[in-house]
């Protein structure tokens, strides 16, 4: 296909070798991508400096604890310790500090430990509990934390607990289905928290509570939010004023609470509420009595300074920002960048940006594909996507050729496509693929109405938006319409399968620990998401998920080859989801490949897994498109399923 003329058309660079799209020799190996896929999170301040967890694929996914120092980032946690929580299965809140003390949740046993100058000491030894998202009353030497307690039933009990100096665990709040974000007032006389009940998710029904606290004893709790309000991130100012994000009527803002009254603490409009998939998420900080932070406006992260009436763009190379913390004159953020790996950055006075974390691997000049936003007319309105063109320092496509394109569905589905440089995406673009990240309806960052548009219509709107985005980009001359493939993980894998059931515009699909039978998953899913399907599918009472939302029942409508990538220890989307879908497609004579990664759970963390998954998916597409030689396609050969086996 020949590119259309116009500003969006694929362009060539001078002096580059002409090579078929998809077969470009890349400076970025799958192993490089694994090394560049470190996860940063759980940032807090300790002794006035930022401290965070860095998930390292090169160490089997171990969560290292790293501190910002004048001499650069410094590791604080020796191996084999690994900071990671498993509360709600998605974790978060694995690192917390208070009063000059630093604590973490250890991945191997889910217990709380303290990092001190003399080493690491164990605080709890409670095999029936998981802990996360803690805070400390220094005078009483009592930790308050979110906890899950294993029981006789399928689901654990969720509660807030007090942990004394001996490690004894005592419940202080229970009865709600979920708890999050316990936070002490500065004088330790009050404690605030969030709670919610099934079938709601936290961004659908979290309430804000406050109770008196007296050196280890909690008083009666008062609810500060109405039944039509959603709360997020309780935070106290230094003077003891409670702040929180409240969403009501589709609008969210930061409020300060004084008794039964409240007032806005920031007048910057935008989306302040975040989907609380991981404990410890934040969108604002308090400076004096005013709120600042990172607000979402039309899909973009923007910086809202305390006292400002509008938000400002991020510094030029930052693509997105999250979880802001104020430390002195600096604002620490978890940032993605256009030309480098994600980082912990400190935004200082005068627009100065300081990178605090390890730099990560770099890419050669000319090898980085930078996204541009596409707003595309969908079947029922405008939808949003990020397009990454092919980019390689030495190669261009053949004359008259358009690139194959991977259309990506993010997970959640209440989430957003990652902004900035992601090595997984650069793996593809440096080989001559285009990449399209679709923020289908239901995505966050574009306001409550866009986020809630998917309610009752999951498996329809998202699937249709993937197809509309793919065809819209191809119609602008950005991709070969005969070589469009669809890929997604978890809930994104479900959207992929539904898109293939409902549309015939894709040449292949990849489901990475995706959902093939939501009706079966609903019976076995973990507690945190046990009611999520009610809103996504519009279920009331004992209603069942409609047949047209179950890809397994309509596998005969999938007319293209499929690849399934799955972790054997996944408790969020168990392996039987991929196995059942692959088996029925194989029985129907469809070309199907399946690769099971032993020991991996939900979200691949080991470097060898990340690398092998990329190599397998690449070989799969080469095979489907009849590209490359046998050696380039070898990585897929052992995983084809054969009828009769």
Buried (B, 14 or more C-beta within 10 A) or exposed (E): BEBBEEEBBBEEEEEBEEBBBBBBEBBBEBBBBBBBBBBBBBBBBBEEBBBBBBBBBBBBBBBBBBBBEEEEBEEBBEEEBBBBBBBBBBBBBBBBBBEEBBBBBBBEBBBBBBBEEEEBEEBBEBEEBBBBBBBBBEEBBBBBBBBBBEEEEEBBBBBBBBBBEEBEBEEBBBEBBBBBBBBBBEEBBBBBBBBBEBBBBBBBBBBBBBBBBEEBEBEEBEEBBEEEBBBBBBBBBEEEBBBBBBBEEEBBBBBBBEEEEBEEBBBBBBBBBBBBBBBBBBBBBBBEBBBBBBBBBBBBBBBBBBBBEEBEEBBEBBBBBBBBBBBEEBBBBBBBBBEBBBBBBBBEEEEEBEBBBBEBBEBEEBBBBBBEBBEBEBEBEEBBBBBBBBBBBBBBBEEEBBBBBBBBBBBBBBBBBBBBBBBBBBBBBBBBBBBBBBBBBBBBBBBBEBBBBBBBBBBBBBBBBBBBBBBBBBEBBBBBBEBBBBBBBBBBBBBBBBBBBBBEBBBBBBBBBBBBBBBBBBEEBBBBBBBBBBBBBBBEEEEEBBEEBBBBBBBEEBEBBBBBBBBEEBEBBBBBBBBBBBBBBBEEEBBBBBBBBEEBBBBBBBBBBBBBBBBBBBBBBBBBBEBBEEEBBBBBEEBBBEEEE
